[in-house]
Amino acid sequence: MNSRARKNAPSTRHPQLNGADQGKQTIERDVLGNVLSKTASDTRGERQKESIIPLKGVVISEMKRCGKLTCRCALGHLHGPYHYRYYREAGRLRKHYIKPENLAAVSEGIEARKRVQRERRVARWQIQRMIAELKQADLW
C-alpha cells in the first residue's frame, strides 16, 4: 500500500466513535485541559514573577566543635550557627554550606519548590475528583 492510499484508508487503531462516545471524549478533554492549563500557567507565571529557582531539600542550622583542646567549644560553647542545605541527589544525601548572605535566597528557593509541589498535588487531586464525578455520571 503506498503512502497516499494509507492516508485515505480508515484507521484500525482508532475506530470511529458514535456520537455519545465522542461527546464524552470532548467533555473529558475540555475539563481536564482547563485544569491542566490553568495550573501550568499559574505555576509558570509565579516562577517568572519571582525569578526564584526552586531548590530541593531543607536548611538546617548546626553548631560545630573545632577540636582544639584550649578552645571554648571544648567546654561546651560551640561555634556557629552554620547553615547547611541537605537534599538527596541520585539516592545519596548531599550537604552544602550556605553563606549567611545567601541564606534568605536559598530558603526562598526551598519554599518555592514546596509551593510548586503543593499546587501540583492540588491539581492532581482536582483531576482525580473530576474523573470520579465523570465516572459516576457515566461520562468516562
Residue frames as a rotation matrix with the C-alpha (Angstrom) as fourth column:
MET 1
0.590 0.808 0.000 0.00
0.808 -0.590 0.000 0.00
0.000 0.000 -1.000 0.00
ASN 2
-0.294 -0.722 0.626 1.52
0.667 -0.624 -0.406 3.35
0.684 0.299 0.665 -0.98
SER 3
-0.871 -0.157 -0.466 1.56
0.475 -0.516 -0.713 6.43
-0.129 -0.842 0.524 1.27
ARG 4
-0.771 0.637 0.025 -1.42
-0.583 -0.721 0.375 8.10
0.257 0.274 0.927 -0.43
ALA 5
-0.058 0.763 -0.643 -3.60
-0.109 0.636 0.764 5.00
0.992 0.115 0.046 0.00
ARG 6
-0.453 -0.184 -0.872 -2.52
0.775 0.402 -0.488 4.73
0.441 -0.897 -0.039 3.65
LYS 7
-0.997 0.063 -0.043 -3.63
-0.036 -0.888 -0.458 8.30
-0.067 -0.455 0.888 4.36
ASN 8
-0.454 0.879 -0.147 -7.10
-0.797 -0.326 0.509 7.70
0.399 0.348 0.848 2.91
ALA 9
-0.332 0.305 -0.893 -7.62
0.176 0.950 0.259 4.27
0.927 -0.071 -0.369 4.48
PRO 10
0.658 0.603 0.450 -9.72
-0.359 -0.274 0.892 4.07
0.662 -0.749 0.036 7.68
SER 11
-0.339 -0.818 0.464 -7.64
-0.805 -0.003 -0.594 3.79
0.487 -0.575 -0.657 10.83
THR 12
0.211 0.364 -0.907 -7.67
0.117 0.912 0.394 0.40
0.971 -0.189 0.149 12.53
ARG 13
-0.697 -0.547 -0.463 -6.07
0.524 0.051 -0.850 1.72
0.489 -0.835 0.251 15.71
HIS 14
-0.854 0.434 -0.287 -8.82
-0.058 -0.628 -0.776 4.28
-0.517 -0.646 0.562 16.43
PRO 15
-0.571 0.702 0.425 -12.22
0.809 0.395 0.435 3.12
0.137 0.592 -0.794 15.23
GLN 16
-0.597 0.431 0.677 -14.86
-0.086 -0.873 0.480 5.77
0.798 0.228 0.559 14.57
LEU 17
-0.931 0.277 -0.240 -16.76
0.275 0.097 -0.956 6.72
-0.241 -0.956 -0.166 17.71
ASN 18
-0.112 0.948 0.299 -20.50
0.875 -0.048 0.481 7.05
0.470 0.316 -0.824 17.85
GLY 19
0.108 0.208 0.972 -22.00
0.074 -0.977 0.201 10.39
0.991 0.050 -0.120 18.90
ALA 20
0.946 0.313 0.086 -22.28
-0.066 -0.076 0.995 9.61
0.318 -0.947 -0.052 22.66
ASP 21
0.539 -0.815 -0.212 -18.70
0.806 0.427 0.409 8.39
-0.243 -0.391 0.887 22.97
GLN 22
-0.185 -0.609 0.771 -17.42
0.767 -0.580 -0.275 11.35
0.615 0.541 0.575 21.02
GLY 23
0.478 0.455 0.751 -19.31
-0.108 -0.819 0.564 13.71
0.872 -0.351 -0.342 23.35
LYS 24
0.955 -0.160 -0.251 -17.76
0.290 0.307 0.907 12.02
-0.068 -0.938 0.340 26.40
GLN 25
0.118 -0.987 0.112 -14.26
0.992 0.122 0.025 12.47
-0.038 0.108 0.993 25.00
THR 26
-0.065 -0.090 0.994 -14.93
0.400 -0.915 -0.057 16.13
0.914 0.394 0.096 24.24
ILE 27
0.834 0.422 0.355 -16.12
-0.162 -0.428 0.889 16.76
0.527 -0.799 -0.289 27.81
GLU 28
0.749 -0.610 -0.260 -13.09
0.610 0.479 0.631 14.94
-0.261 -0.631 0.731 29.25
ARG 29
-0.093 -0.836 0.542 -10.69
0.945 -0.245 -0.217 16.87
0.314 0.492 0.812 27.04
ASP 30
0.174 0.234 0.957 -12.28
0.114 -0.970 0.216 20.22
0.978 0.071 -0.195 27.90
VAL 31
0.952 0.268 0.149 -12.45
-0.116 -0.135 0.984 19.64
0.284 -0.954 -0.097 31.67
LEU 32
0.628 -0.767 -0.130 -9.00
0.675 0.454 0.582 18.11
-0.388 -0.453 0.803 32.08
GLY 33
-0.024 -0.642 0.766 -7.43
0.876 -0.383 -0.294 20.56
0.482 0.664 0.572 29.64
ASN 34
0.504 0.287 0.815 -8.79
-0.028 -0.937 0.347 23.56
0.863 -0.198 -0.464 31.53
VAL 35
0.991 -0.132 0.019 -7.46
-0.010 0.070 0.998 22.33
-0.133 -0.989 0.068 34.88
LEU 36
0.379 -0.910 0.167 -4.05
0.863 0.413 0.290 21.39
-0.333 0.034 0.942 33.50
SER 37
-0.006 -0.400 0.917 -3.60
0.724 -0.634 -0.271 24.59
0.690 0.662 0.294 31.50
LYS 38
0.743 0.338 0.577 -4.73
-0.107 -0.791 0.602 26.74
0.660 -0.509 -0.552 34.43
THR 39
0.907 -0.419 -0.032 -2.35
0.126 0.199 0.972 25.15
-0.401 -0.886 0.234 36.92
ALA 40
0.195 -0.881 0.432 0.53
0.970 0.238 0.047 25.08
-0.144 0.410 0.901 34.43
SER 41
0.132 -0.132 0.982 0.10
0.488 -0.854 -0.181 28.74
0.863 0.503 -0.048 33.50
ASP 42
0.925 0.213 0.314 -0.28
-0.161 -0.529 0.833 29.77
0.343 -0.821 -0.455 37.16
THR 43
0.708 -0.705 -0.044 2.91
0.485 0.440 0.756 27.93
-0.514 -0.556 0.653 38.08
ARG 44
0.007 -0.723 0.691 4.85
0.978 -0.138 -0.155 29.38
0.207 0.677 0.706 35.15
GLY 45
0.432 0.240 0.869 3.61
0.233 -0.961 0.149 32.88
0.871 0.138 -0.471 35.93
GLU 46
0.997 -0.075 0.035 4.67
-0.049 -0.204 0.978 32.66
-0.066 -0.976 -0.207 39.55
ARG 47
0.395 -0.911 0.118 8.14
0.792 0.403 0.459 31.46
-0.466 -0.088 0.880 38.60
GLN 48
-0.024 -0.400 0.916 8.60
0.822 -0.530 -0.209 34.30
0.569 0.748 0.342 36.13
LYS 49
0.712 0.349 0.610 7.37
-0.010 -0.863 0.505 36.91
0.703 -0.365 -0.611 38.62
GLU 50
0.955 -0.284 0.088 9.52
-0.083 0.028 0.996 35.68
-0.285 -0.958 0.003 41.45
SER 51
0.545 -0.770 -0.331 12.56
-0.457 0.058 -0.887 34.58
0.702 0.636 -0.321 39.41
ILE 52
0.075 -0.451 0.889 13.41
-0.932 0.287 0.224 32.22
-0.356 -0.845 -0.399 42.25
ILE 53
-0.294 -0.244 -0.924 14.89
-0.624 0.781 -0.008 28.86
0.724 0.574 -0.382 41.36
PRO 54
0.748 0.585 0.314 13.04
-0.628 0.470 0.621 26.06
0.215 -0.662 0.718 43.20
LEU 55
-0.357 -0.928 -0.105 15.51
-0.749 0.351 -0.562 24.02
0.558 -0.122 -0.821 45.26
LYS 56
0.413 0.392 -0.822 15.26
0.115 0.873 0.475 20.58
0.903 -0.291 0.315 46.83
GLY 57
-0.355 -0.673 -0.649 15.96
0.588 0.380 -0.715 19.95
0.727 -0.635 0.260 50.46
VAL 58
0.829 0.512 -0.225 15.89
0.472 -0.425 0.772 21.71
0.299 -0.746 -0.594 53.79
VAL 59
0.032 -0.797 0.603 18.07
-0.225 -0.593 -0.773 24.27
0.974 -0.111 -0.199 55.55
ILE 60
0.749 0.112 -0.653 19.49
0.547 0.452 0.704 23.15
0.374 -0.885 0.277 58.88
SER 61
0.466 -0.599 0.652 21.47
-0.625 -0.744 -0.237 25.27
0.627 -0.297 -0.720 61.35
GLU 62
0.682 -0.315 -0.661 24.28
0.517 0.846 0.131 23.46
0.518 -0.431 0.739 63.12
MET 63
0.757 -0.547 0.358 26.67
-0.650 -0.575 0.497 24.31
-0.066 -0.609 -0.791 65.92
LYS 64
0.678 -0.574 -0.458 30.21
0.048 0.657 -0.752 22.96
0.733 0.488 0.474 65.50
ARG 65
0.824 -0.561 0.078 33.09
-0.057 0.054 0.997 21.85
-0.563 -0.826 0.012 67.66
CYS 66
0.665 -0.603 -0.440 36.51
-0.706 -0.317 -0.633 22.66
0.243 0.732 -0.637 66.19
GLY 67
0.829 -0.300 -0.473 38.50
0.295 0.952 -0.086 20.09
0.476 -0.068 0.877 68.17
LYS 68
-0.162 -0.901 0.403 41.19
-0.113 -0.389 -0.914 22.31
0.980 -0.194 -0.039 69.71
LEU 69
-0.126 0.061 -0.990 41.78
0.834 0.547 -0.072 21.41
0.538 -0.835 -0.120 73.35
THR 70
-0.734 -0.255 -0.630 42.09
0.606 -0.664 -0.438 25.03
-0.306 -0.703 0.641 74.50
CYS 71
-0.801 0.474 0.366 39.08
-0.006 -0.618 0.786 26.38
0.599 0.627 0.498 72.55
ARG 72
-0.638 0.643 0.424 35.82
-0.742 -0.369 -0.559 27.50
-0.203 -0.672 0.712 74.14
CYS 73
0.204 0.766 -0.609 33.98
-0.845 0.452 0.286 24.75
0.494 0.456 0.740 72.25
ALA 74
-0.505 -0.431 -0.748 35.84
0.004 0.865 -0.501 22.13
0.863 -0.256 -0.435 74.32
LEU 75
-0.987 0.159 -0.012 33.90
-0.004 -0.098 -0.995 23.45
-0.160 -0.982 0.097 77.32
GLY 76
-0.376 0.902 0.210 30.56
0.798 0.431 -0.421 23.30
-0.470 0.010 -0.883 75.50
HIS 77
0.237 0.411 -0.880 30.30
-0.098 -0.891 -0.443 26.78
-0.967 0.191 -0.170 73.93
LEU 78
0.010 -0.215 0.977 30.09
0.790 0.600 0.124 25.65
-0.613 0.770 0.176 70.32
HIS 79
-0.818 -0.341 -0.463 30.83
-0.047 -0.763 0.645 27.71
-0.573 0.550 0.608 67.19
GLY 80
-0.709 0.541 0.452 28.05
0.660 0.285 0.695 28.77
0.248 0.791 -0.559 64.88
PRO 81
0.339 0.513 0.789 25.33
0.057 0.825 -0.562 28.59
-0.939 0.235 0.250 63.86
TYR 82
-0.787 -0.488 -0.377 26.40
-0.416 -0.031 0.909 27.39
-0.455 0.873 -0.179 60.43
HIS 83
0.258 0.965 -0.057 23.67
-0.593 0.111 -0.797 26.82
-0.763 0.239 0.601 57.85
TYR 84
-0.864 -0.484 0.138 23.60
-0.232 0.627 0.743 23.82
-0.447 0.610 -0.654 55.51
ARG 85
0.150 0.873 -0.465 21.21
-0.979 0.064 -0.195 22.68
-0.141 0.484 0.864 52.81
TYR 86
-0.672 -0.243 0.699 20.53
-0.242 0.965 0.102 18.95
-0.700 -0.100 -0.707 52.90
TYR 87
0.334 0.778 -0.532 18.98
-0.873 0.043 -0.486 17.24
-0.355 0.627 0.693 49.85
ARG 88
0.136 -0.226 0.965 19.00
0.116 0.971 0.211 13.92
-0.984 0.084 0.158 48.03
GLU 89
0.346 -0.123 -0.930 20.61
-0.904 -0.311 -0.295 13.51
-0.253 0.943 -0.218 44.64
ALA 90
0.041 -0.258 -0.965 20.82
-0.642 0.733 -0.223 10.18
0.766 0.629 -0.135 42.84
GLY 91
0.636 0.365 -0.680 19.86
0.179 0.788 0.590 8.40
0.751 -0.496 0.436 46.07
ARG 92
-0.237 -0.793 -0.561 22.63
0.860 0.098 -0.501 10.00
0.453 -0.601 0.659 48.13
LEU 93
0.761 0.440 -0.477 22.27
0.633 -0.666 0.396 12.59
-0.143 -0.602 -0.785 50.87
ARG 94
-0.095 -0.764 0.638 24.12
0.726 -0.492 -0.480 15.80
0.681 0.418 0.602 49.97
LYS 95
0.568 0.166 -0.806 25.12
0.736 -0.541 0.407 18.63
-0.369 -0.825 -0.429 52.30
HIS 96
-0.059 -0.562 0.825 26.17
0.754 -0.567 -0.332 22.12
0.654 0.603 0.457 51.16
TYR 97
-0.440 -0.189 -0.878 27.27
0.774 -0.575 -0.264 25.04
-0.455 -0.796 0.399 53.28
ILE 98
0.403 0.602 0.690 25.20
0.796 -0.602 0.061 28.20
0.452 0.525 -0.721 52.84
LYS 99
-0.741 -0.656 0.141 26.90
0.539 -0.707 -0.458 31.56
0.401 -0.264 0.877 53.28
PRO 100
-0.468 0.583 -0.665 25.00
0.628 -0.310 -0.714 33.91
-0.622 -0.751 -0.221 55.61
GLU 101
-0.594 0.228 -0.771 24.36
-0.462 -0.882 0.095 36.40
-0.658 0.413 0.629 52.77
ASN 102
-0.741 0.303 -0.599 22.78
-0.493 0.360 0.792 33.60
0.456 0.882 -0.118 50.64
LEU 103
-0.942 0.335 0.026 20.61
0.218 0.668 -0.712 32.14
-0.256 -0.665 -0.702 53.41
ALA 104
-0.255 0.903 -0.346 17.48
-0.334 -0.417 -0.845 34.14
-0.908 -0.100 0.408 52.53
ALA 105
-0.124 0.171 -0.977 17.68
-0.991 -0.067 0.114 33.31
-0.046 0.983 0.178 48.81
VAL 106
-0.850 -0.225 -0.476 18.21
-0.276 0.960 0.040 29.60
0.448 0.165 -0.878 49.42
SER 107
-0.792 0.610 0.038 15.33
0.190 0.305 -0.933 29.50
-0.581 -0.731 -0.358 51.92
GLU 108
-0.072 0.771 -0.632 13.06
-0.681 -0.501 -0.534 31.22
-0.728 0.392 0.562 49.37
GLY 109
-0.408 -0.164 -0.898 14.09
-0.856 0.411 0.314 28.68
0.318 0.897 -0.307 46.73
ILE 110
-0.985 0.061 -0.159 13.20
0.114 0.928 -0.355 25.78
0.126 -0.368 -0.921 49.01
GLU 111
-0.466 0.867 -0.178 9.84
0.017 -0.192 -0.981 27.40
-0.884 -0.461 0.074 49.84
ALA 112
-0.168 0.368 -0.915 9.20
-0.929 -0.369 0.022 27.98
-0.330 0.854 0.404 46.12
ARG 113
-0.756 -0.147 -0.637 9.70
-0.428 0.848 0.313 24.27
0.495 0.509 -0.704 45.41
LYS 114
-0.877 0.476 -0.064 7.34
0.345 0.533 -0.773 23.33
-0.334 -0.700 -0.632 48.23
ARG 115
-0.265 0.797 -0.543 4.75
-0.415 -0.603 -0.681 25.75
-0.870 0.045 0.490 46.85
VAL 116
-0.334 0.082 -0.939 5.02
-0.933 0.116 0.342 24.28
0.137 0.990 0.038 43.33
GLN 117
-0.929 -0.032 -0.369 4.71
-0.007 0.998 -0.070 20.73
0.370 -0.062 -0.927 44.71
ARG 118
-0.679 0.724 -0.122 1.65
0.190 0.013 -0.982 21.74
-0.709 -0.690 -0.147 46.74
GLU 119
-0.149 0.620 -0.770 -0.01
-0.787 -0.546 -0.287 23.28
-0.599 0.564 0.569 43.66
ARG 120
-0.559 -0.113 -0.821 0.68
-0.692 0.609 0.387 20.14
0.456 0.785 -0.419 41.61
ARG 121
-0.970 0.209 -0.124 -0.74
0.242 0.802 -0.545 17.96
-0.015 -0.559 -0.829 44.37
VAL 122
-0.392 0.868 -0.305 -3.92
-0.153 -0.389 -0.909 20.09
-0.907 -0.310 0.285 44.47
ALA 123
-0.174 0.297 -0.939 -4.26
-0.970 -0.216 0.112 19.97
-0.170 0.930 0.326 40.67
ARG 124
-0.821 -0.177 -0.543 -3.80
-0.311 0.936 0.165 16.17
0.479 0.304 -0.823 40.69
TRP 125
-0.831 0.555 -0.042 -6.45
0.299 0.382 -0.875 15.86
-0.470 -0.739 -0.483 43.41
GLN 126
-0.201 0.778 -0.595 -8.88
-0.561 -0.590 -0.581 18.04
-0.803 0.217 0.555 41.40
ILE 127
-0.392 -0.001 -0.920 -8.34
-0.880 0.291 0.375 15.94
0.267 0.957 -0.115 38.28
GLN 128
-0.956 0.023 -0.294 -8.95
0.089 0.973 -0.214 12.71
0.281 -0.231 -0.932 40.21
ARG 129
-0.602 0.781 -0.165 -12.11
0.108 -0.125 -0.986 14.19
-0.791 -0.612 -0.009 41.72
MET 130
-0.132 0.539 -0.832 -13.38
-0.864 -0.474 -0.170 15.26
-0.485 0.696 0.529 38.28
ILE 131
-0.665 -0.155 -0.730 -12.67
-0.564 0.746 0.355 11.83
0.490 0.647 -0.584 36.84
ALA 132
-0.932 0.354 -0.080 -14.59
0.314 0.678 -0.665 10.23
-0.182 -0.644 -0.743 39.72
GLU 133
-0.301 0.859 -0.414 -17.53
-0.262 -0.492 -0.830 12.56
-0.917 -0.141 0.373 39.03
LEU 134
-0.239 0.160 -0.958 -17.41
-0.971 -0.068 0.231 11.76
-0.028 0.985 0.171 35.32
LYS 135
-0.891 -0.102 -0.441 -17.37
-0.145 0.987 0.065 8.04
0.429 0.122 -0.895 36.08
GLN 136
-0.763 0.644 -0.066 -20.28
0.247 0.195 -0.949 8.44
-0.598 -0.740 -0.308 38.45
ALA 137
0.022 0.775 -0.631 -22.27
-0.526 -0.528 -0.667 10.24
-0.850 0.346 0.396 35.73
ASP 138
0.298 0.001 0.955 -21.30
0.516 0.841 -0.162 7.51
-0.803 0.541 0.250 33.20
LEU 139
0.951 -0.048 -0.306 -19.40
-0.260 -0.659 -0.706 10.02
-0.168 0.751 -0.639 31.07
TRP 140
0.064 -0.997 0.051 -15.99
-0.874 -0.031 0.485 8.38
-0.482 -0.076 -0.873 31.48
